[in-house]
Amino acid sequence: MGRVLSFFRPFKEGLHTMSYQIDLSGRVAFITGASSGLGEQFARTLAAAGAGVVLAARRIERLKTLRAEIESKGGDAHVVTLDVTDTDSIRAAVAHAETEMGAIDILVNNSGVALTKKLTDVRAEEFDHVMAVNSRGAFFVAQEVAKRMIARSKGEAPGTYTGGRIVNVASMAGLRVLGSIGVYAMSKAAVIHMTRAMALEWGRYGINVNALCPGYIDTEINHHQWQTENGKRLVQSMPRQRVGKPQDLDAALMMLCANESHFINGAVLAADDGFGI
Ligand SMILES: NC(=O)c1ccc[n+]([C@@H]2O[C@H](COP(=O)([O-])OP(=O)(O)OC[C@H]3O[C@@H](n4cnc5c(N)ncnc54)[C@H](OP(=O)(O)O)[C@@H]3O)[C@@H](O)[C@H]2O)c1
């Protein structure tokens, strides 16, 4: 299969012809929550662009199925078990990934859970779990990967480190509060501010940390809701009255992971079909 994913077809503008390709050959990407939905698609997309991908989550059988699919297309994939609520599991998964695939260049920090409840009904254990996965989990995964990236960058001659890329998958709910998902929105707002703090602290080591804020994409996290009356009303309230597919985030993901995106750091990129406007 082609090792270079072309996102921008050549176009003509007067006498100039321009094309743009993003090649991730030789890069290693670690994707959390690769067992379904967005993570699964992020892994396919990065592998198609030439990256070796490490598929991390708790449901190992699903990761193995995805690995087989990627390998059947000529890609390179490895599976690791990961529970982001457990810092020992995070340390072991990252160490295992680097032993098997080499240094991680790209982290897609994507594991997440939803909670649909009015604020007055949220129980303490539900609050803790959403924060443990979405905020605390994302923090310690990024910290573990970044420590290793920083150590490598210090071993390089000044200015020669190619750089790490960390994409924290937040949500448009981290930017705009919506009814009945207040605690989820709080957990994702934390991811956005976390992204800025990491970009500030780690930028000097050649690591770029950016947040991707998807709008509604049809995955296991929300599939049940689109046929309900509330779900249909929600779709009607969207600027283009449609729910996205995981592939709709490919271009945004690739831009944030590209070697060429070295000047993009601390950005909060909405890919929400205008929902946040
Ligand atoms: N779909 C949307 O509309 C949308 C919009 C904005 C943001 N997002 C965000 O996008 C990310 C992916 O969501 P999705 O839509 O793809 O939902 P999904 O299909 O439910 O996927 C969630 C992923 O998170 C993983 N996960 C959950 N708890 C985990 C834990 N304790 N340790 C490790 N991994 C864990 C799951 O893997 P295992 O269960 O196998 O561990 C699964 O692969 C989430 O952060 C979500 O908040 C989604």
The ligand as a Gaussian input file, in Angstrom:
#p B3LYP/6-31G(d) Opt

LIG

0 1
 N      -17.821000      10.526000      19.582000
 C      -17.975000      11.807000      19.849000
 O      -18.956000      12.429000      19.471000
 C      -16.889000      12.536000      20.595000
 C      -16.931000      13.931000      20.585000
 C      -15.958000      14.640000      21.270000
 C      -14.964000      13.970000      21.941000
 N      -14.963000      12.611000      21.944000
 C      -13.869000      11.959000      22.676000
 O      -13.194000      11.092000      21.797000
 C      -12.597000      10.042000      22.537000
 C      -12.967000       8.721000      21.895000
 O      -14.364000       8.528000      22.038000
 P      -15.226000       7.618000      21.060000
 O      -16.312000       8.462000      20.532000
 O      -14.349000       6.902000      20.120000
 O      -15.895000       6.621000      22.123000
 P      -15.766000       5.047000      22.296000
 O      -16.025000       4.345000      21.005000
 O      -16.638000       4.714000      23.457000
 O      -14.236000       4.840000      22.673000
 C      -13.734000       5.147000      23.936000
 C      -12.382000       4.481000      24.072000
 O      -11.839000       4.794000      25.362000
 C      -11.298000       3.628000      25.901000
 N      -11.327000       3.653000      27.363000
 C      -12.368000       3.871000      28.184000
 N      -11.990000       3.727000      29.475000
 C      -10.664000       3.407000      29.450000
 C       -9.710000       3.102000      30.453000
 N      -10.030000       3.093000      31.764000
 N       -8.442000       2.814000      30.061000
 C       -8.100000       2.803000      28.756000
 N       -8.961000       3.088000      27.763000
 C      -10.240000       3.363000      28.114000
 C      -12.152000       2.492000      25.374000
 O      -11.367000       1.300000      25.330000
 P      -11.561000       0.025000      26.290000
 O      -12.978000       0.041000      26.777000
 O      -11.247000      -1.147000      25.402000
 O      -10.537000       0.202000      27.374000
 C      -12.471000       2.967000      23.965000
 O      -11.527000       2.497000      23.049000
 C      -13.081000      10.200000      23.976000
 O      -12.100000      10.868000      24.738000
 C      -14.308000      11.064000      23.822000
 O      -14.596000      11.795000      24.986000
 C      -15.888000      11.873000      21.287000

